[in-house]
Amino acid sequence: MCPDTCLAYTGPFAALEECPLCGISRWNQEKLRASHGRIKVAARKFTTILLGPEIQGLYPSSGTSQADGEIPVVDDVTMGWDYLGAVLDGDIKPDDVVLMVSMDGAQLYDSKASDCWMYIWIVLNLSPDKCYRKAHVLPGGFIPGPNKPKNVDSFLFVGMHHLAALQREGLRIWNASHNINLRSDLYLLFMTADGPGLVYWDGMVGHSGKNGCRMYCGITGCDHGDLNIFDLPLGGSDDYDQNLLNLTTSPSQRQLDIRKTQTGITKPPLILGLDPTRSLGVPLCMTTDIMHLAGNLSDLFLSLWRGTMDCAATDDINTWGWAVFRDVDTWTAHGQSVAEAGCSLPGSYGRKPRNIAEKLNTSYKTWELDSVPPFSTTYSPSSIGLTTANFITAQELKDTHSLFCNWEDEFERIYYKLQENRLHFVRPCIHQVSHLVTETIQKGPPICYVQWTMERTIGNLGQEICQPSQPYANLSQEGVRRCQVNALLSAIPTLAIPPKGLPEGAVDLRDGFALLHKRDKNHVLPVDGPARTIQHFLGAHRPLPKIKRWARLLIPNGQIAWTVWREKLKAREDIRASRNIKFTLDGRIRFTEVQYFTRLAIGEDHLRFINVAVLQLYSMPDEELLRLSMQTYATCTLLDELLVIDVKQIIGVIAMVPQTTRLPGGEIKDRFFLVERLGLELSDLGVAYSVYQDIEEDRDNMLE
């Protein structure tokens, strides 16, 4: 490759002696001079890991090669029409390997220039709970930096050429689950990247061009008539083929530049070299990216609310009634509220939000913006949460589409107001929101092809670099070693580190539930309200048993619910409140604060235990606020009502953030605001959308 990372000497550049872009020789000059021009050693190299052997390495274990059976729920790309259409057309057969490729850039060190680029392969034959795991993500190639590559196709050429060869000749695989050798064809379904990186895959102009839609829906620029937001064109315009033909037949450089602007295409993409029956093709293979979309929306709305968005000479910033954060005191107070909310967020939600007024330029700003209402409810309807779910029902898709379209219409009426001098408010991320639901129908849940897998792979490979003096060579070597280790673990699964069991003293309740320490050393008889509530739960015919309180409960989604009993012993700054949970009561989602967990011993001849949680209920959310906020602003009060339920009724751990709230009637009250983590199952609060109309230290010696 070029020492300045301009291009790789592959394909049409393979025979060149020097870089056509910068003029630097491709050879190591010291060795070339020392050998009088006889020994030619590349000045720099890049790494491509061949896909075929990686896939073959996944199949020796019968646990990873099992991919047949019925699909009971809509929770994977296999339920999208793009995949199903390829199956119905016969392009994807039972023994074929279906792939997704993802690319992104990374900065390995914060304190020095260390930019590089890499891409990975994801085998979609595996179920969603396996294909995104470290052991099954296949590193594809590494492009060393620190300079940005000027011809990325030349670096991708080796990996894509290898894929094309496998598509033409087939890949021989030993399938351990059936104990047979088979010929598998490779089908490339999706290609993913962030907005700037996607242009390397699809050869388009990117988000700042006239054809800026990453789905290539055919809507160009802003010089067009009014469009019905509820009836936008689908992604993958039928005009793409003709536009590409017009581009490639340009008679002059000037015509080429003009047609680039008109068509939104800059070059024929590399994927066109693949077998058309073995790939979805451009532009259909391009996907939405809700990870970067959420960040872009946060940037947009913070710019509007702080009044830092460019204001045209014909506009007046003083008329921007939404710019509430122009006032320094208001912005400072909001930042403090965000930081204080961190104590009310469970540890399972990730790191605490920081003071957004003190440190705004952070990758966590989307999370910090979501942590405190009412601003989290203003820019993002609850449907954003639905698009991060693994399972989306047909009714949720209908609700989400209506919410998104209504939200975009309101954005234009509130902020843009159909004024030409505010056209720059309508960024591409606003348009992309309108495509999320239709793309979900075409491709499956957006979380299945989001960039989180790529980002995580960059992170864990970067952490394994032990020699900072040669970061790029070490990163490539770690990628190769990852492939070797994964292949070995697939062949001999017993070498893998066994999954951690429950800690000592825990009680396995089955079905993913387990009681965890701390707990009382001695049995005690409950008193007062808990005693009456437990007696009501058991019934009057059973005597009230003595109990031991338990501090924590592991639930099936991996979260750990805590209790008031133990969390109230901590200083507020040390708390990550995990004592609030949600459960179903009489068919409705309810929120509650766990006082403690316990095991009720019943029966005389055949003693058995009922594992319960003693709860203090929150009120139902204010329905008017729910309706006005599209089900995003759920505020409750903590009631004096106690309740006992079986622990297996618990759905998940939630956050209830204390806040002073002005109700629709004007009354101001201290209430608790619900925050649910995106990616976990979100609550249906039963209000119609308006568009239809860790281990702690012992504090005393009474615990074990």
Secondary structure as UniProt FT lines:
FT   TURN            3..4
FT   HELIX           11..13
FT   TURN            14..15
FT   TURN            20..22
FT   HELIX           29..34
FT   TURN            35..37
FT   STRAND          47..48
FT   HELIX           51..58
FT   HELIX           62..65
FT   HELIX           77..79
FT   HELIX           81..88
FT   TURN            89..90
FT   TURN            94..95
FT   STRAND          97..107
FT   STRAND          115..123
FT   TURN            124..125
FT   HELIX           128..131
FT   TURN            134..136
FT   STRAND          137..143
FT   HELIX           152..169
FT   STRAND          171..175
FT   TURN            176..179
FT   STRAND          180..184
FT   STRAND          186..192
FT   HELIX           195..202
FT   TURN            207..208
FT   TURN            210..211
FT   TURN            214..215
FT   HELIX           229..231
FT   TURN            238..239
FT   HELIX           240..248
FT   HELIX           253..263
FT   HELIX           270..273
FT   HELIX           276..278
FT   TURN            282..285
FT   HELIX           290..306
FT   TURN            313..314
FT   HELIX           317..319
FT   TURN            321..322
FT   HELIX           324..326
FT   HELIX           328..341
FT   HELIX           342..344
FT   HELIX           347..349
FT   TURN            356..358
FT   TURN            363..364
FT   HELIX           365..370
FT   TURN            373..374
FT   HELIX           375..378
FT   HELIX           383..387
FT   HELIX           394..411
FT   HELIX           412..416
FT   TURN            417..418
FT   HELIX           420..425
FT   HELIX           428..443
FT   HELIX           446..449
FT   HELIX           452..463
FT   TURN            468..469
FT   HELIX           471..491
FT   HELIX           493..495
FT   TURN            504..505
FT   STRAND          507..510
FT   TURN            511..512
FT   STRAND          513..520
FT   HELIX           528..538
FT   TURN            540..541
FT   STRAND          549..554
FT   TURN            556..557
FT   STRAND          560..561
FT   HELIX           564..567
FT   TURN            568..569
FT   HELIX           572..574
FT   STRAND          580..585
FT   TURN            586..587
FT   STRAND          588..602
FT   STRAND          608..618
FT   HELIX           623..628
FT   TURN            629..631
FT   STRAND          635..636
FT   STRAND          638..646
FT   HELIX           647..649
FT   STRAND          650..653
FT   STRAND          655..662
FT   TURN            664..665
FT   STRAND          668..675
FT   TURN            678..679
FT   TURN            690..692
FT   TURN            701..702
//
